Amino acid sequence: MRERFNRLDAGIRYMLFASLMFAMMGVFAKLLSRTMPSLEVVFFRNVFGVFLVAATLVKKPMTHPGGKPWLLFFRGLMGFLALLAFFYNIAHIPLGDAMTYSKTSPIFTAFFAWLFLHEKMGTRGWMALSLGFVGIVFIAKPSGFVLDKTAWLGIFSGAGAALAYTAVKELKRHYDTRAIVLSFMGIGTIGPLLLMALTPYIHSPGLDMLFGEFVVPVGKEWVFVVAMGLFATLAQVYMTKAYGATKAGIVGAVSYSNILFSILLGLLIGDPFPDAMTWAGIALVVYAGFVVARNK
C-alpha cells in the first residue's frame, strides 16, 4: 500500500514539474514571437528534439515491423499543424487561453477514438465533449456567433493534437516510439523551413500563421531559443516519467495544472488577468478533461 502511494506521489510530482516546464516553454515561445514568426519558433522548438532522438539511434537502432508509412506521415503532419496553431495563439492571445485550447485534446481524443477506433464513449464522454465545447465558447467570446481566427486555431490545436494521438494508438503496434516521435519532430523541422522558403513568393495576410520570413536570432534571442528547447525537453522527459510512475488517468488530470502555471507566468510577461467568463470556460474545459480521464 505504501509503495503504491509512493509511486502515485512520484507520478503527481513528475507531472506537476512537467506542467511547469511546459508553461515555461510557452513563456519563451511568446517572448520569441515578438520578433520572429510562429513558423520559426516551431522550427527551433522541434530541431532540438530531432538531434536528441537521433542521438539515441546511434546507441540503439530502431527495430520494428513498420508498414504504415502514410499513417506515420499523418501523425507527424497533424502534430506539426496543431503545434503551429498553438504557437500562433501563444503569440496573439494570453498564454493561459492558448494553453487551455490545447488542453481540449483529451476530449477530442475520446471523440476520435469513438469515431475511428470504435472505442466506447459513454454518457460521461458525451457530457464531457459538450461541456468542453461550452467552455471553448466562453473563452472565445464569439461576436454574433462568429469565432475569430485565434479561436478556430485554438480549437484546431486541440483537435489536431487529438488526431495525432489517435494515430499513435495504432502506430504503436507497428513502430518504435522514437520513429513516431521523429515523424512529428522531423516534419515540424522540415515543414517550417519549406514554408519560410515559399514566403517571398506568396502574399496572403489571412494565412500569416503558415508563412513568415526567417529572422536570424541575435543577442538574448539565442538565450530564449535555448531556454525554450531546454524547458520543452525537460517537460517531455518528466511527463514520460509521470506516465511510467502512476495511472494515465491520474497523470492526465494533474496535467491541467499547466493552465494555472501558464496564467500566472503569463501575468509576469504582460498578459491581462482572465475575466469571469474566461475563468468559467477554463473551469468547464478542465472539468471535461477530468471526466474523460476518469472515464478511461
Steps between C-alpha positions, in 0.01 A plus 500: 500500500780740595691412181192572290457837676866588438464414129185711482669789680800482265274501195317810624826679582649415160190626319483821702864569411435411134201737496714782637763427234237508224382837630859628503541380143189702413647811663816488290299416187293813564811712553652370176174563313544872556786506251459189281213317326325207666640271229854574608415449867356158412818419308722576799261313730537181293858508379628437854285189526618365163864504612417348839300211353757448222770466766312207656492323161881484494496312829197283425371476139127463441349159429132481409275335239377832350245486221303819574702780336200718410358478851846589634508802269146596605600488867799725434304746286211533746741543790693769313188695396350476849826629652513781245143604589592487869812713455312751282246540778776536760618801300154660468294416809576453873717199574238347732232517228730340242589222744133438584411459132781246460380310808175416322696226318405219748132582440543487123714186533211322671272608215739392223567169676122443496474608135801321349600227747146414615583550866203555730418863577228459761268759648781660699715531190227678306433726798870587516507582129198730539642676804834542325335676206307729734829583672660582165212739420545673837872551434454605136211741574371494140353819358168429330565124519814544287833371633817691418818352355668429833191316626490276192874440526459426871238237423725355232798490739295266718329303223816468288700372796216256574514364143875453543452319834231278350741402221765421763273234653513307172863583415629356829424154358728558201778744594763574761386792718797703377382463140162641599662791683733567205206507258370798698826678571641430153200651322496775763857586399484459121148643460584846639815521286301423183222744586747778587676437165165547322407816690661754259285362216166494682301800623207394713456699824215271605741204508769673705511197733635289211761739364776724629851607414790354697644742755855432621492505882728755663621555855255387767277336235751214489459466877121481448544236227720281722270550799193402297671184376627414848164546672319308224744210539467496880122507465502199266739304723305557821165447333627160382625423852160598642310264270743224599450565872122489535170460313453698179164636615652654814796645311269639232288673763806652673627626162227767503712682757697642207202729428540662843879519460453660157257760635735595785811515281306683228413774749873551562562575131202731449195280440171640635332334798223263375145633540213305659381348172849378413536342845164327450615369161829374646310328781268323253790382282690371804191327640433340163859377495457349847185321386682351200797396718269335751304334221824341376 
